[in-house]
Amino acid sequence: MATVTRENVGLLTDKITVNIAKGDYLPSFEKALKNYGKQANIPGFRKGMVPAGLIKKMYGSSVFTDEVLRTVEKELTTYMSNEKLEIFAQPLPLPENDASQIDMGKPDDYSFAFEVGLKPAFNLTDLGQAKLTRYKVEVTPAMIDEEIERLRTRNGKMTEPEAVTGDENVLNLHFTETDADGQPLEGGIVKDNSLLVKYFNEASRPKWIGLKKGDSLTIQLSAALDEKEREWVLNDLGLPKDDPAAADKFFKAEITKVGLIEKAGLNEEFFKTAYPNKDLKTEEDLRNTIREEIQAGWDSQSGNQLQHTLYHELLEHTNIEFPESFLKRWLQTGGEKPKSQAEVEEEFPSFVNQLKWTLIVDKIVNENGIEVTAEDIRAFAKQQLLGYMGGQLGAGAEEQPWIADYVQRMMQDKKFVEDTVHRIQTEKVFGWAESKIHPTEKPVSLEEFRHMQEEHQHHHH
């Protein structure tokens, strides 16, 4: 009769020894051997008619070892289940175990020992005591003006003036690669492109003013364009953006068309085009709507930043002990290929942080009954689709059959469901955490907020 014993051998580390007697594995060994006999295909014998002695001689030793180890594993699993052991990873076989002692010729009692790392009991940090700040970006009239101009341009009409008059003109250009004297290069790049005059640098822009369709300039990309715009143009011309030799190339740029967008007027027709689902009558209505949109966007980013802070608050101020020696041994031997001690030491801090966060999330989920339902996943799939459509669907569109079909398809996609469950669970965990805190709200300018975001990214990369 099998017996299992357990002793503590270190911090949150126990040794479990499984002792099995002959009677625990011999019956299953005999049964497994008979099954082999029924299935074996051996030349000269009909299937199922191979003599038992030959089967034992051919397969007995490996089947015997398999059955002994299977019995040990079954007893270990049953014991851990009955004792409700919460462990990390899998039990690690100890070096003292010797599978070579298993001998079919001399069936015996066997003993195998394993080490397990136990999950610790711990208390979450008290989030109610945390000194946290929720930043509120102040939406300025200039921010609203900029968005109105963008919308007026996007919803404007393209006109074709005779000559270039300013930075907002659109130039349809025919690029031909030349030498420094403007002579076309044999086999050089030839490409059409479209650029705003303001994409050229300040020194180059005046050269375009007054030019008409059919006129041309010879330009050197590095001299005519600043870095960001030069990268766009190099990319369009099929040239590497980080190659100085490419940036120093010369091109004849011939104007094939001069365009100018006549911005939409601030009238009800424009309001309806820009915001078809809202009943905007006045410029004040438009400004209020844009203010709310901009505010919601920055509030969302501020919420993300608060979540980052909460993550660090929970991770850095919740004290959890770990069975470090066990976990390092598991890291070294538990993967597909063994790691060196140096590799383990390098990986261990981030590995423990991930483990710690997993334990914290599990505790919050289990103690607060947080669950992700099929309805949550369906709603997320639907919202994601509507997001892709950019809100272009009219009223009642959510109930259309093709949307229901899409959602149903996504519900069959295992990876989508797993990713969505993780995402929604994370949102609910942070929702719970945010309900526990009392942050101070602090108004900040957009520049200050962006600076904080850059500082945060720099600190964590």
PAGUSE-588009 format. One line per 8 residues: number of its first residue (from 1); their letters; for each residue x, y, z of C-alpha. Coordinates in steps of 0.1 Angstrom, whole numbers, plus 5000, padded with zeros to 4 digits. Example, Ala and Ser with C-alpha at 12.3 -4.5 7.8 and 13.67 -1.06 7.14 Angstrom:
residues 2
1 = AS = 5123/4955/5078 ~ 5137/4989/5071
end
This chain:
residues 461
1 = MATVTREN = 5000/5000/5000 ~ 5014/5034/4989 ~ 5023/5060/5016 ~ 5031/5096/5012 ~ 5051/5117/5037 ~ 5058/5154/5037 ~ 5084/5176/5055 ~ 5094/5212/5054
9 = VGLLTDKI = 5129/5217/5041 ~ 5131/5255/5036 ~ 5111/5287/5033 ~ 5078/5277/5017 ~ 5095/5246/5004 ~ 5084/5210/5013 ~ 5098/5176/5004 ~ 5072/5150/4995
17 = TVNIAKGD = 5083/5113/4995 ~ 5061/5087/4977 ~ 5067/5051/4988 ~ 5050/5024/4967 ~ 5048/4987/4973 ~ 5048/4959/4946 ~ 5011/4955/4950 ~ 5006/4992/4939
25 = YLPSFEKA = 5020/4987/4904 ~ 5023/4950/4895 ~ 4985/4946/4885 ~ 4986/4976/4862 ~ 5019/4964/4847 ~ 5004/4929/4839 ~ 4974/4947/4824 ~ 4995/4970/4803
33 = LKNYGKQA = 5016/4941/4790 ~ 4984/4922/4779 ~ 4972/4953/4760 ~ 5006/4954/4742 ~ 5001/4918/4733 ~ 4967/4926/4717 ~ 4980/4955/4697 ~ 5015/4943/4687
41 = NIPGFRKG = 5024/4938/4650 ~ 5053/4914/4648 ~ 5063/4896/4616 ~ 5054/4859/4617 ~ 5025/4863/4642 ~ 4989/4872/4637 ~ 4978/4904/4655 ~ 4969/4896/4690
49 = MVPAGLIK = 4985/4861/4689 ~ 5021/4870/4699 ~ 5033/4848/4729 ~ 5032/4866/4762 ~ 5069/4857/4769 ~ 5080/4873/4737 ~ 5060/4905/4744 ~ 5076/4906/4779
57 = KMYGSSVF = 5111/4901/4765 ~ 5106/4928/4739 ~ 5086/4955/4758 ~ 5086/4944/4794 ~ 5114/4965/4808 ~ 5102/4998/4794 ~ 5065/4991/4803 ~ 5076/4981/4838
65 = TDEVLRTV = 5095/5014/4843 ~ 5065/5034/4829 ~ 5040/5018/4853 ~ 5062/5023/4883 ~ 5067/5060/4875 ~ 5030/5064/4865 ~ 5020/5049/4899 ~ 5043/5073/4917
73 = EKELTTYM = 5029/5103/4898 ~ 4993/5092/4905 ~ 5000/5089/4942 ~ 5017/5123/4943 ~ 4988/5140/4924 ~ 4962/5124/4946 ~ 4980/5135/4978 ~ 4984/5171/4967
81 = SNEKLEIF = 4948/5172/4956 ~ 4936/5158/4990 ~ 4958/5181/5010 ~ 4947/5211/4987 ~ 4983/5221/4983 ~ 4987/5255/4965 ~ 5021/5251/4947 ~ 5042/5270/4921
89 = AQPLPLPE = 5048/5252/4888 ~ 5053/5214/4891 ~ 5070/5193/4918 ~ 5107/5189/4911 ~ 5121/5154/4913 ~ 5151/5153/4937 ~ 5186/5142/4925 ~ 5184/5112/4950
97 = NDASQIDM = 5157/5096/4928 ~ 5173/5068/4907 ~ 5152/5054/4879 ~ 5179/5028/4871 ~ 5170/5010/4904 ~ 5137/4999/4887 ~ 5142/4963/4876 ~ 5115/4941/4861
105 = GKPDDYSF = 5135/4910/4871 ~ 5134/4920/4908 ~ 5101/4939/4915 ~ 5105/4958/4948 ~ 5092/4986/4969 ~ 5103/5020/4956 ~ 5107/5055/4970 ~ 5107/5087/4951
113 = AFEVGLKP = 5111/5122/4965 ~ 5100/5156/4952 ~ 5103/5192/4962 ~ 5074/5216/4960 ~ 5073/5254/4962 ~ 5043/5265/4982 ~ 5023/5296/4974 ~ 5024/5321/5003
121 = AFNLTDLG = 4995/5336/5023 ~ 4997/5374/5021 ~ 4977/5406/5026 ~ 4973/5433/4999 ~ 4987/5468/5006 ~ 4960/5491/5019 ~ 4952/5512/4988 ~ 4930/5535/5008
129 = QAKLTRYK = 4962/5549/5025 ~ 4980/5555/4992 ~ 4988/5591/4983 ~ 4978/5592/4946 ~ 4971/5620/4921 ~ 4946/5620/4892 ~ 4958/5646/4866 ~ 4932/5666/4848
137 = VEVTPAMI = 4945/5681/4815 ~ 4931/5716/4810 ~ 4915/5719/4775 ~ 4924/5754/4762 ~ 4906/5775/4735 ~ 4937/5770/4713 ~ 4933/5732/4714 ~ 4897/5735/4704
145 = DEEIERLR = 4906/5760/4676 ~ 4932/5736/4662 ~ 4907/5707/4661 ~ 4881/5730/4644 ~ 4907/5739/4617 ~ 4915/5702/4612 ~ 4878/5694/4607 ~ 4872/5723/4584
153 = TRNGKMTE = 4902/5712/4562 ~ 4891/5676/4563 ~ 4856/5685/4552 ~ 4867/5713/4528 ~ 4866/5713/4489 ~ 4897/5711/4468 ~ 4901/5740/4444 ~ 4928/5745/4416
161 = PEAVTGDE = 4942/5780/4418 ~ 4965/5791/4390 ~ 4996/5797/4411 ~ 5011/5788/4444 ~ 5003/5814/4470 ~ 5012/5800/4505 ~ 5020/5772/4529 ~ 4986/5755/4525
169 = NVLNLHFT = 4988/5748/4488 ~ 4989/5712/4477 ~ 5015/5704/4451 ~ 5012/5674/4428 ~ 5048/5668/4418 ~ 5066/5647/4393 ~ 5100/5637/4408 ~ 5128/5629/4384
177 = ETDADGQP = 5163/5620/4398 ~ 5190/5643/4385 ~ 5227/5652/4391 ~ 5236/5683/4410 ~ 5232/5704/4378 ~ 5196/5692/4373 ~ 5204/5668/4344 ~ 5182/5636/4345
185 = LEGGIVKD = 5201/5604/4356 ~ 5198/5574/4334 ~ 5180/5547/4353 ~ 5172/5572/4381 ~ 5141/5573/4402 ~ 5109/5587/4386 ~ 5078/5590/4409 ~ 5047/5612/4414
193 = NSLLVKYF = 5040/5625/4448 ~ 5017/5650/4465 ~ 5030/5674/4492 ~ 5018/5705/4510 ~ 5041/5736/4506 ~ 5045/5737/4544 ~ 5062/5702/4543 ~ 5093/5719/4529
201 = NEASRPKW = 5116/5737/4554 ~ 5113/5774/4560 ~ 5143/5782/4537 ~ 5128/5764/4507 ~ 5092/5774/4509 ~ 5095/5809/4493 ~ 5110/5793/4461 ~ 5076/5777/4454
209 = IGLKKGDS = 5055/5809/4458 ~ 5042/5821/4424 ~ 5050/5789/4405 ~ 5024/5774/4383 ~ 5015/5740/4366 ~ 5045/5730/4344 ~ 5071/5749/4365 ~ 5098/5730/4383
217 = LTIQLSAA = 5126/5733/4408 ~ 5157/5711/4413 ~ 5159/5702/4450 ~ 5183/5682/4472 ~ 5162/5663/4498 ~ 5186/5669/4527 ~ 5186/5707/4520 ~ 5149/5711/4511
225 = LDEKEREW = 5132/5691/4539 ~ 5135/5688/4577 ~ 5140/5653/4592 ~ 5104/5642/4597 ~ 5091/5653/4564 ~ 5123/5640/4546 ~ 5116/5605/4561 ~ 5081/5605/4545
233 = VLNDLGLP = 5094/5616/4511 ~ 5123/5591/4511 ~ 5099/5564/4520 ~ 5075/5574/4492 ~ 5105/5573/4468 ~ 5115/5539/4479 ~ 5147/5550/4495 ~ 5161/5541/4530
241 = KDDPAAAD = 5152/5569/4555 ~ 5184/5565/4575 ~ 5209/5565/4546 ~ 5226/5599/4543 ~ 5236/5592/4507 ~ 5199/5588/4498 ~ 5190/5621/4516 ~ 5217/5639/4495
249 = KFFKAEIT = 5201/5629/4461 ~ 5189/5656/4438 ~ 5155/5656/4421 ~ 5137/5678/4395 ~ 5103/5684/4410 ~ 5078/5695/4383 ~ 5044/5708/4393 ~ 5016/5688/4376
257 = KVGLIEKA = 4988/5705/4396 ~ 4984/5732/4422 ~ 4956/5726/4447 ~ 4942/5745/4476 ~ 4916/5732/4501 ~ 4888/5757/4506 ~ 4879/5751/4543 ~ 4844/5743/4552
265 = GLNEEFFK = 4824/5772/4565 ~ 4812/5773/4602 ~ 4776/5765/4593 ~ 4750/5739/4601 ~ 4759/5719/4570 ~ 4795/5716/4582 ~ 4783/5707/4618 ~ 4761/5679/4604
273 = TAYPNKDL = 4789/5665/4582 ~ 4815/5666/4611 ~ 4790/5652/4637 ~ 4762/5634/4619 ~ 4749/5619/4652 ~ 4746/5652/4671 ~ 4722/5680/4665 ~ 4746/5710/4665
281 = KTEEDLRN = 4732/5744/4657 ~ 4758/5770/4666 ~ 4796/5774/4668 ~ 4793/5773/4706 ~ 4776/5738/4703 ~ 4805/5727/4681 ~ 4831/5741/4705 ~ 4814/5724/4735
289 = TIREEIQA = 4813/5690/4717 ~ 4849/5692/4707 ~ 4859/5703/4743 ~ 4841/5672/4757 ~ 4858/5649/4731 ~ 4893/5663/4738 ~ 4886/5662/4776 ~ 4874/5625/4774
297 = GWDSQSGN = 4906/5616/4754 ~ 4930/5631/4779 ~ 4909/5618/4809 ~ 4913/5583/4794 ~ 4951/5588/4792 ~ 4951/5602/4827 ~ 4932/5571/4838 ~ 4959/5549/4821
305 = QLQHTLYH = 4986/5568/4840 ~ 4967/5563/4873 ~ 4965/5525/4865 ~ 5003/5524/4860 ~ 5007/5541/4894 ~ 4982/5516/4910 ~ 5001/5487/4894 ~ 5034/5499/4910
313 = ELLEHTNI = 5016/5506/4943 ~ 5002/5471/4945 ~ 5034/5455/4933 ~ 5059/5474/4954 ~ 5039/5477/4987 ~ 5024/5443/4989 ~ 5048/5421/5009 ~ 5050/5385/4995
321 = EFPESFLK = 5076/5359/5005 ~ 5088/5334/4978 ~ 5105/5300/4979 ~ 5135/5315/4960 ~ 5158/5285/4960 ~ 5130/5263/4947 ~ 5120/5288/4920 ~ 5156/5292/4908
329 = RWLQTGGE = 5160/5255/4905 ~ 5127/5253/4886 ~ 5138/5281/4863 ~ 5171/5263/4857 ~ 5156/5228/4849 ~ 5119/5234/4842 ~ 5121/5248/4806 ~ 5126/5231/4773
337 = KPKSQAEV = 5164/5234/4777 ~ 5184/5239/4809 ~ 5196/5274/4818 ~ 5229/5283/4834 ~ 5231/5297/4869 ~ 5241/5331/4855 ~ 5210/5331/4831 ~ 5187/5323/4861
345 = EEEFPSFV = 5202/5351/4883 ~ 5196/5376/4854 ~ 5160/5365/4847 ~ 5149/5360/4883 ~ 5139/5396/4893 ~ 5115/5401/4864 ~ 5103/5365/4867 ~ 5094/5370/4904
353 = NQLKWTLI = 5077/5404/4896 ~ 5055/5386/4871 ~ 5048/5359/4896 ~ 5040/5384/4923 ~ 5016/5403/4900 ~ 4998/5370/4891 ~ 4993/5362/4928 ~ 4980/5397/4935
361 = VDKIVNEN = 4955/5395/4906 ~ 4944/5360/4916 ~ 4937/5372/4951 ~ 4917/5403/4940 ~ 4897/5381/4915 ~ 4890/5353/4940 ~ 4882/5375/4970 ~ 4859/5399/4951
369 = GIEVTAED = 4841/5375/4929 ~ 4854/5391/4897 ~ 4844/5371/4866 ~ 4843/5376/4829 ~ 4811/5364/4813 ~ 4803/5353/4778 ~ 4782/5385/4775 ~ 4812/5406/4785
377 = IRAFAKQQ = 4832/5390/4756 ~ 4804/5395/4731 ~ 4800/5432/4741 ~ 4838/5437/4737 ~ 4838/5420/4702 ~ 4809/5443/4691 ~ 4825/5474/4705 ~ 4858/5465/4687
385 = LLGYMGGQ = 4840/5461/4654 ~ 4822/5494/4658 ~ 4855/5510/4666 ~ 4870/5496/4634 ~ 4841/5511/4615 ~ 4850/5545/4630 ~ 4814/5551/4642 ~ 4802/5552/4606
393 = LGAGAEEQ = 4772/5530/4613 ~ 4738/5546/4617 ~ 4712/5541/4644 ~ 4701/5506/4649 ~ 4731/5492/4631 ~ 4742/5472/4662 ~ 4713/5449/4657 ~ 4721/5440/4621
401 = PWIADYVQ = 4725/5402/4614 ~ 4761/5406/4600 ~ 4773/5421/4633 ~ 4758/5392/4652 ~ 4775/5368/4628 ~ 4808/5386/4633 ~ 4805/5384/4671 ~ 4796/5347/4669
409 = RMMQDKKF = 4826/5340/4647 ~ 4849/5358/4672 ~ 4834/5337/4701 ~ 4847/5306/4683 ~ 4882/5320/4680 ~ 4901/5306/4710 ~ 4930/5331/4710 ~ 4906/5361/4707
417 = VEDTVHRI = 4885/5347/4737 ~ 4916/5341/4758 ~ 4931/5376/4751 ~ 4897/5393/4757 ~ 4892/5375/4790 ~ 4926/5386/4801 ~ 4919/5422/4790 ~ 4885/5424/4806
425 = QTEKVFGW = 4897/5408/4838 ~ 4925/5433/4840 ~ 4901/5462/4835 ~ 4878/5448/4863 ~ 4908/5443/4886 ~ 4919/5480/4881 ~ 4882/5490/4884 ~ 4882/5474/4919
433 = AESKIHPT = 4915/5490/4928 ~ 4903/5524/4917 ~ 4872/5520/4940 ~ 4895/5517/4970 ~ 4916/5549/4965 ~ 4911/5585/4972 ~ 4933/5604/4947 ~ 4938/5641/4947
441 = EKPVSLEE = 4927/5657/4914 ~ 4953/5681/4900 ~ 4948/5703/4869 ~ 4978/5703/4846 ~ 4986/5718/4812 ~ 4989/5695/4782 ~ 5027/5702/4781 ~ 5031/5692/4817
449 = FRHMQEEH = 5011/5660/4812 ~ 5031/5650/4781 ~ 5063/5657/4800 ~ 5052/5634/4828 ~ 5043/5607/4803 ~ 5078/5609/4787 ~ 5094/5608/4821 ~ 5073/5577/4830
457 = QHHHH = 5083/5559/4798 ~ 5120/5568/4802 ~ 5119/5555/4838 ~ 5104/5521/4828 ~ 5125/5513/4797
end
